[in-house]
Every structure is written in structure tokens, then in C-alpha cells.
Amino acid sequence: MATVPQWPDELPAPMIDGYSRKATPTFVRTTMDSGLTRQRRRQVTTSTTFQQKYRLRSIARAGEAKSQEQVFDEWFENEAFAGGAWVLMPVYTGQGKAFIQCRFTDTPDIARITDSKITEVTVTLETFAKLVPPNG
């Protein structure tokens, strides 16, 4: 069995700023000729799509072989197969940060912050299931 690539230890956790998530609806709606729309649950489990940002150093520090931006680029291309593979990444949930199996739904948006050595990477990911805290 193949191992799932994990977010490199050299890279930071996601920023809280810019985080958003949306679960895929588990219900269907039927518009009636008159009266209220009817609604019923179709499934119990569903995926969650979410967006996160990371701030990476674009210049390697003294003693480091690579910058965080280089580490991310290499990991994304080689370990995450340019976004095609399921990966373990730090994700914010209702109970804080956790490593969750997810995959990219689009290529990352990468932008250099003006007059700095920081690159901001925004990713859109999806999970197998909703990100909700367990009962109890």
C-alpha cells in the first residue's frame, strides 16, 4: 500500500486569516408549483471544500539549503503529483489544527508580498468528509 505524502516539516502551518470552508450539501431541494420548497436529506457524508493561505520565505536563511518556497514547489510537483494525489496537510477544524487527508482542487495561487522576502500561497482543497467535531 502506498503512503500518503505529508506536508513537509520545514513548512509553516496555515494562516487563520483567509481561511474558509464549505461542505457540499447533503440534501436536495424540490421546487413545488405552489407552497414551500420541499427538502430532504440525500446522504449522510459529504466532502468539504476549503481555502487556506500559507506565508513562505522566498529566500533561504543562513544554514538552509532551500527556501520554504522551493520546498513547497518541489513537494507539490514531486510528492503531491502537481496536485493530483491525496496528501496529509495541516487543516483548521472546529477543534483547531489537525493533519487531514485532502487533495488540491486547483493549482495554488502564488503571490510575492511587495518589498518583502515572503511569498503567499493560497490553496483550495477538498476532504473525504465534512470537517465537524465529533459528538460528545
C-alpha positions as CSV (number, residue, x, y, z in Angstrom):
1,M,0.0,0.0,0.0
2,A,1.4,3.4,-1.0
3,T,2.0,6.0,1.7
4,V,0.2,9.3,1.5
5,P,2.6,12.3,1.1
6,Q,2.7,14.5,4.2
7,W,3.1,18.3,4.4
8,P,6.9,18.9,4.9
9,D,8.0,19.8,8.5
10,E,10.0,22.7,7.0
11,L,6.8,24.5,6.0
12,P,4.6,26.5,8.3
13,A,1.0,25.8,9.4
14,P,-1.8,27.6,7.5
15,M,-2.7,31.1,8.5
16,I,-6.1,31.7,10.2
17,D,-6.5,34.9,8.0
18,G,-8.1,33.9,4.7
19,Y,-9.4,30.5,5.9
20,S,-12.9,29.5,4.6
21,R,-14.7,26.2,4.2
22,K,-18.0,25.0,2.7
23,A,-19.4,21.5,3.0
24,T,-21.2,20.0,0.0
25,P,-25.0,19.9,0.7
26,T,-26.3,16.6,1.9
27,F,-29.8,17.4,0.9
28,V,-31.8,18.0,-2.3
29,R,-34.5,20.7,-2.8
30,T,-37.6,20.4,-5.0
31,T,-39.5,23.5,-6.0
32,M,-43.2,23.0,-5.9
33,D,-45.8,24.6,-8.2
34,S,-47.2,26.3,-5.1
35,G,-46.2,26.5,-1.5
36,L,-42.8,26.0,0.2
37,T,-39.9,24.2,-1.5
38,R,-39.5,20.6,-0.2
39,Q,-36.2,19.5,1.1
40,R,-34.9,16.1,2.1
41,R,-31.6,14.6,3.1
42,R,-30.0,12.6,0.3
43,Q,-26.8,11.4,2.0
44,V,-25.1,11.3,5.4
45,T,-21.5,12.0,4.5
46,T,-20.1,14.6,2.1
47,S,-16.9,16.3,1.3
48,T,-15.7,19.8,2.4
49,T,-14.0,22.3,0.2
50,F,-11.8,24.8,1.9
51,Q,-9.3,27.5,1.2
52,Q,-6.1,28.2,3.2
53,K,-3.2,30.6,3.0
54,Y,0.5,29.9,3.8
55,R,3.2,32.5,4.1
56,L,6.5,31.1,2.9
57,R,10.0,32.5,3.0
58,S,11.2,33.0,-0.6
59,I,14.9,33.4,0.4
60,A,16.7,30.6,2.2
61,R,18.0,31.5,5.7
62,A,21.7,31.0,6.6
63,G,22.3,27.3,7.0
64,E,19.3,26.3,5.0
65,A,19.8,24.6,1.6
66,K,16.4,25.8,0.2
67,S,13.8,28.4,0.8
68,Q,10.4,27.4,2.0
69,E,9.0,28.4,-1.4
70,Q,11.5,26.0,-3.1
71,V,10.5,23.2,-0.6
72,F,6.8,23.8,-1.3
73,D,7.3,23.8,-5.1
74,E,9.3,20.6,-5.0
75,W,6.8,18.9,-2.7
76,F,3.8,20.0,-4.8
77,E,5.4,18.7,-8.0
78,N,7.0,15.5,-6.8
79,E,5.1,14.3,-3.8
80,A,1.6,15.7,-4.4
81,F,2.0,14.9,-8.2
82,A,1.2,18.6,-9.1
83,G,-2.0,18.4,-7.1
84,G,-3.2,15.0,-8.4
85,A,-2.5,13.0,-5.3
86,W,-4.2,12.8,-1.9
87,V,-1.9,14.3,0.8
88,L,-1.9,14.9,4.5
89,M,-1.9,18.6,5.3
90,P,-2.5,20.8,8.3
91,V,-6.1,22.0,8.2
92,Y,-8.1,24.1,10.6
93,T,-11.2,22.2,12.0
94,G,-13.8,23.1,14.6
95,Q,-11.3,21.9,17.2
96,G,-8.1,23.5,16.0
97,K,-5.4,22.4,13.6
98,A,-5.2,18.7,12.5
99,F,-3.5,16.7,9.7
100,I,-6.2,15.6,7.4
101,Q,-6.1,13.7,4.1
102,C,-7.1,16.0,1.3
103,R,-6.4,16.9,-2.3
104,F,-6.0,20.0,-4.3
105,T,-9.0,21.1,-6.4
106,D,-6.9,23.7,-8.4
107,T,-3.3,24.8,-8.7
108,P,-2.1,27.1,-5.9
109,D,-2.2,30.9,-6.3
110,I,1.3,32.2,-5.5
111,A,2.0,35.9,-5.0
112,R,5.0,37.7,-3.7
113,I,4.3,40.2,-1.0
114,T,5.6,43.6,-2.2
115,D,9.0,44.7,-0.8
116,S,9.4,41.5,1.3
117,K,11.0,38.1,1.2
118,I,7.7,36.4,1.7
119,T,5.5,34.5,-0.7
120,E,1.8,34.0,0.0
121,V,0.4,30.7,-1.3
122,T,-3.4,30.2,-1.4
123,V,-4.7,26.7,-1.9
124,T,-8.1,25.2,-2.4
125,L,-8.5,21.7,-1.1
126,E,-11.2,19.1,-0.5
127,T,-11.6,16.3,2.0
128,F,-13.3,13.0,2.1
129,A,-15.8,14.1,4.8
130,K,-17.1,17.2,6.5
131,L,-14.8,18.9,9.0
132,V,-17.0,18.8,12.1
133,P,-16.1,18.0,15.7
134,P,-17.3,14.6,16.9
135,N,-20.3,14.4,19.3
136,G,-19.6,14.2,23.0
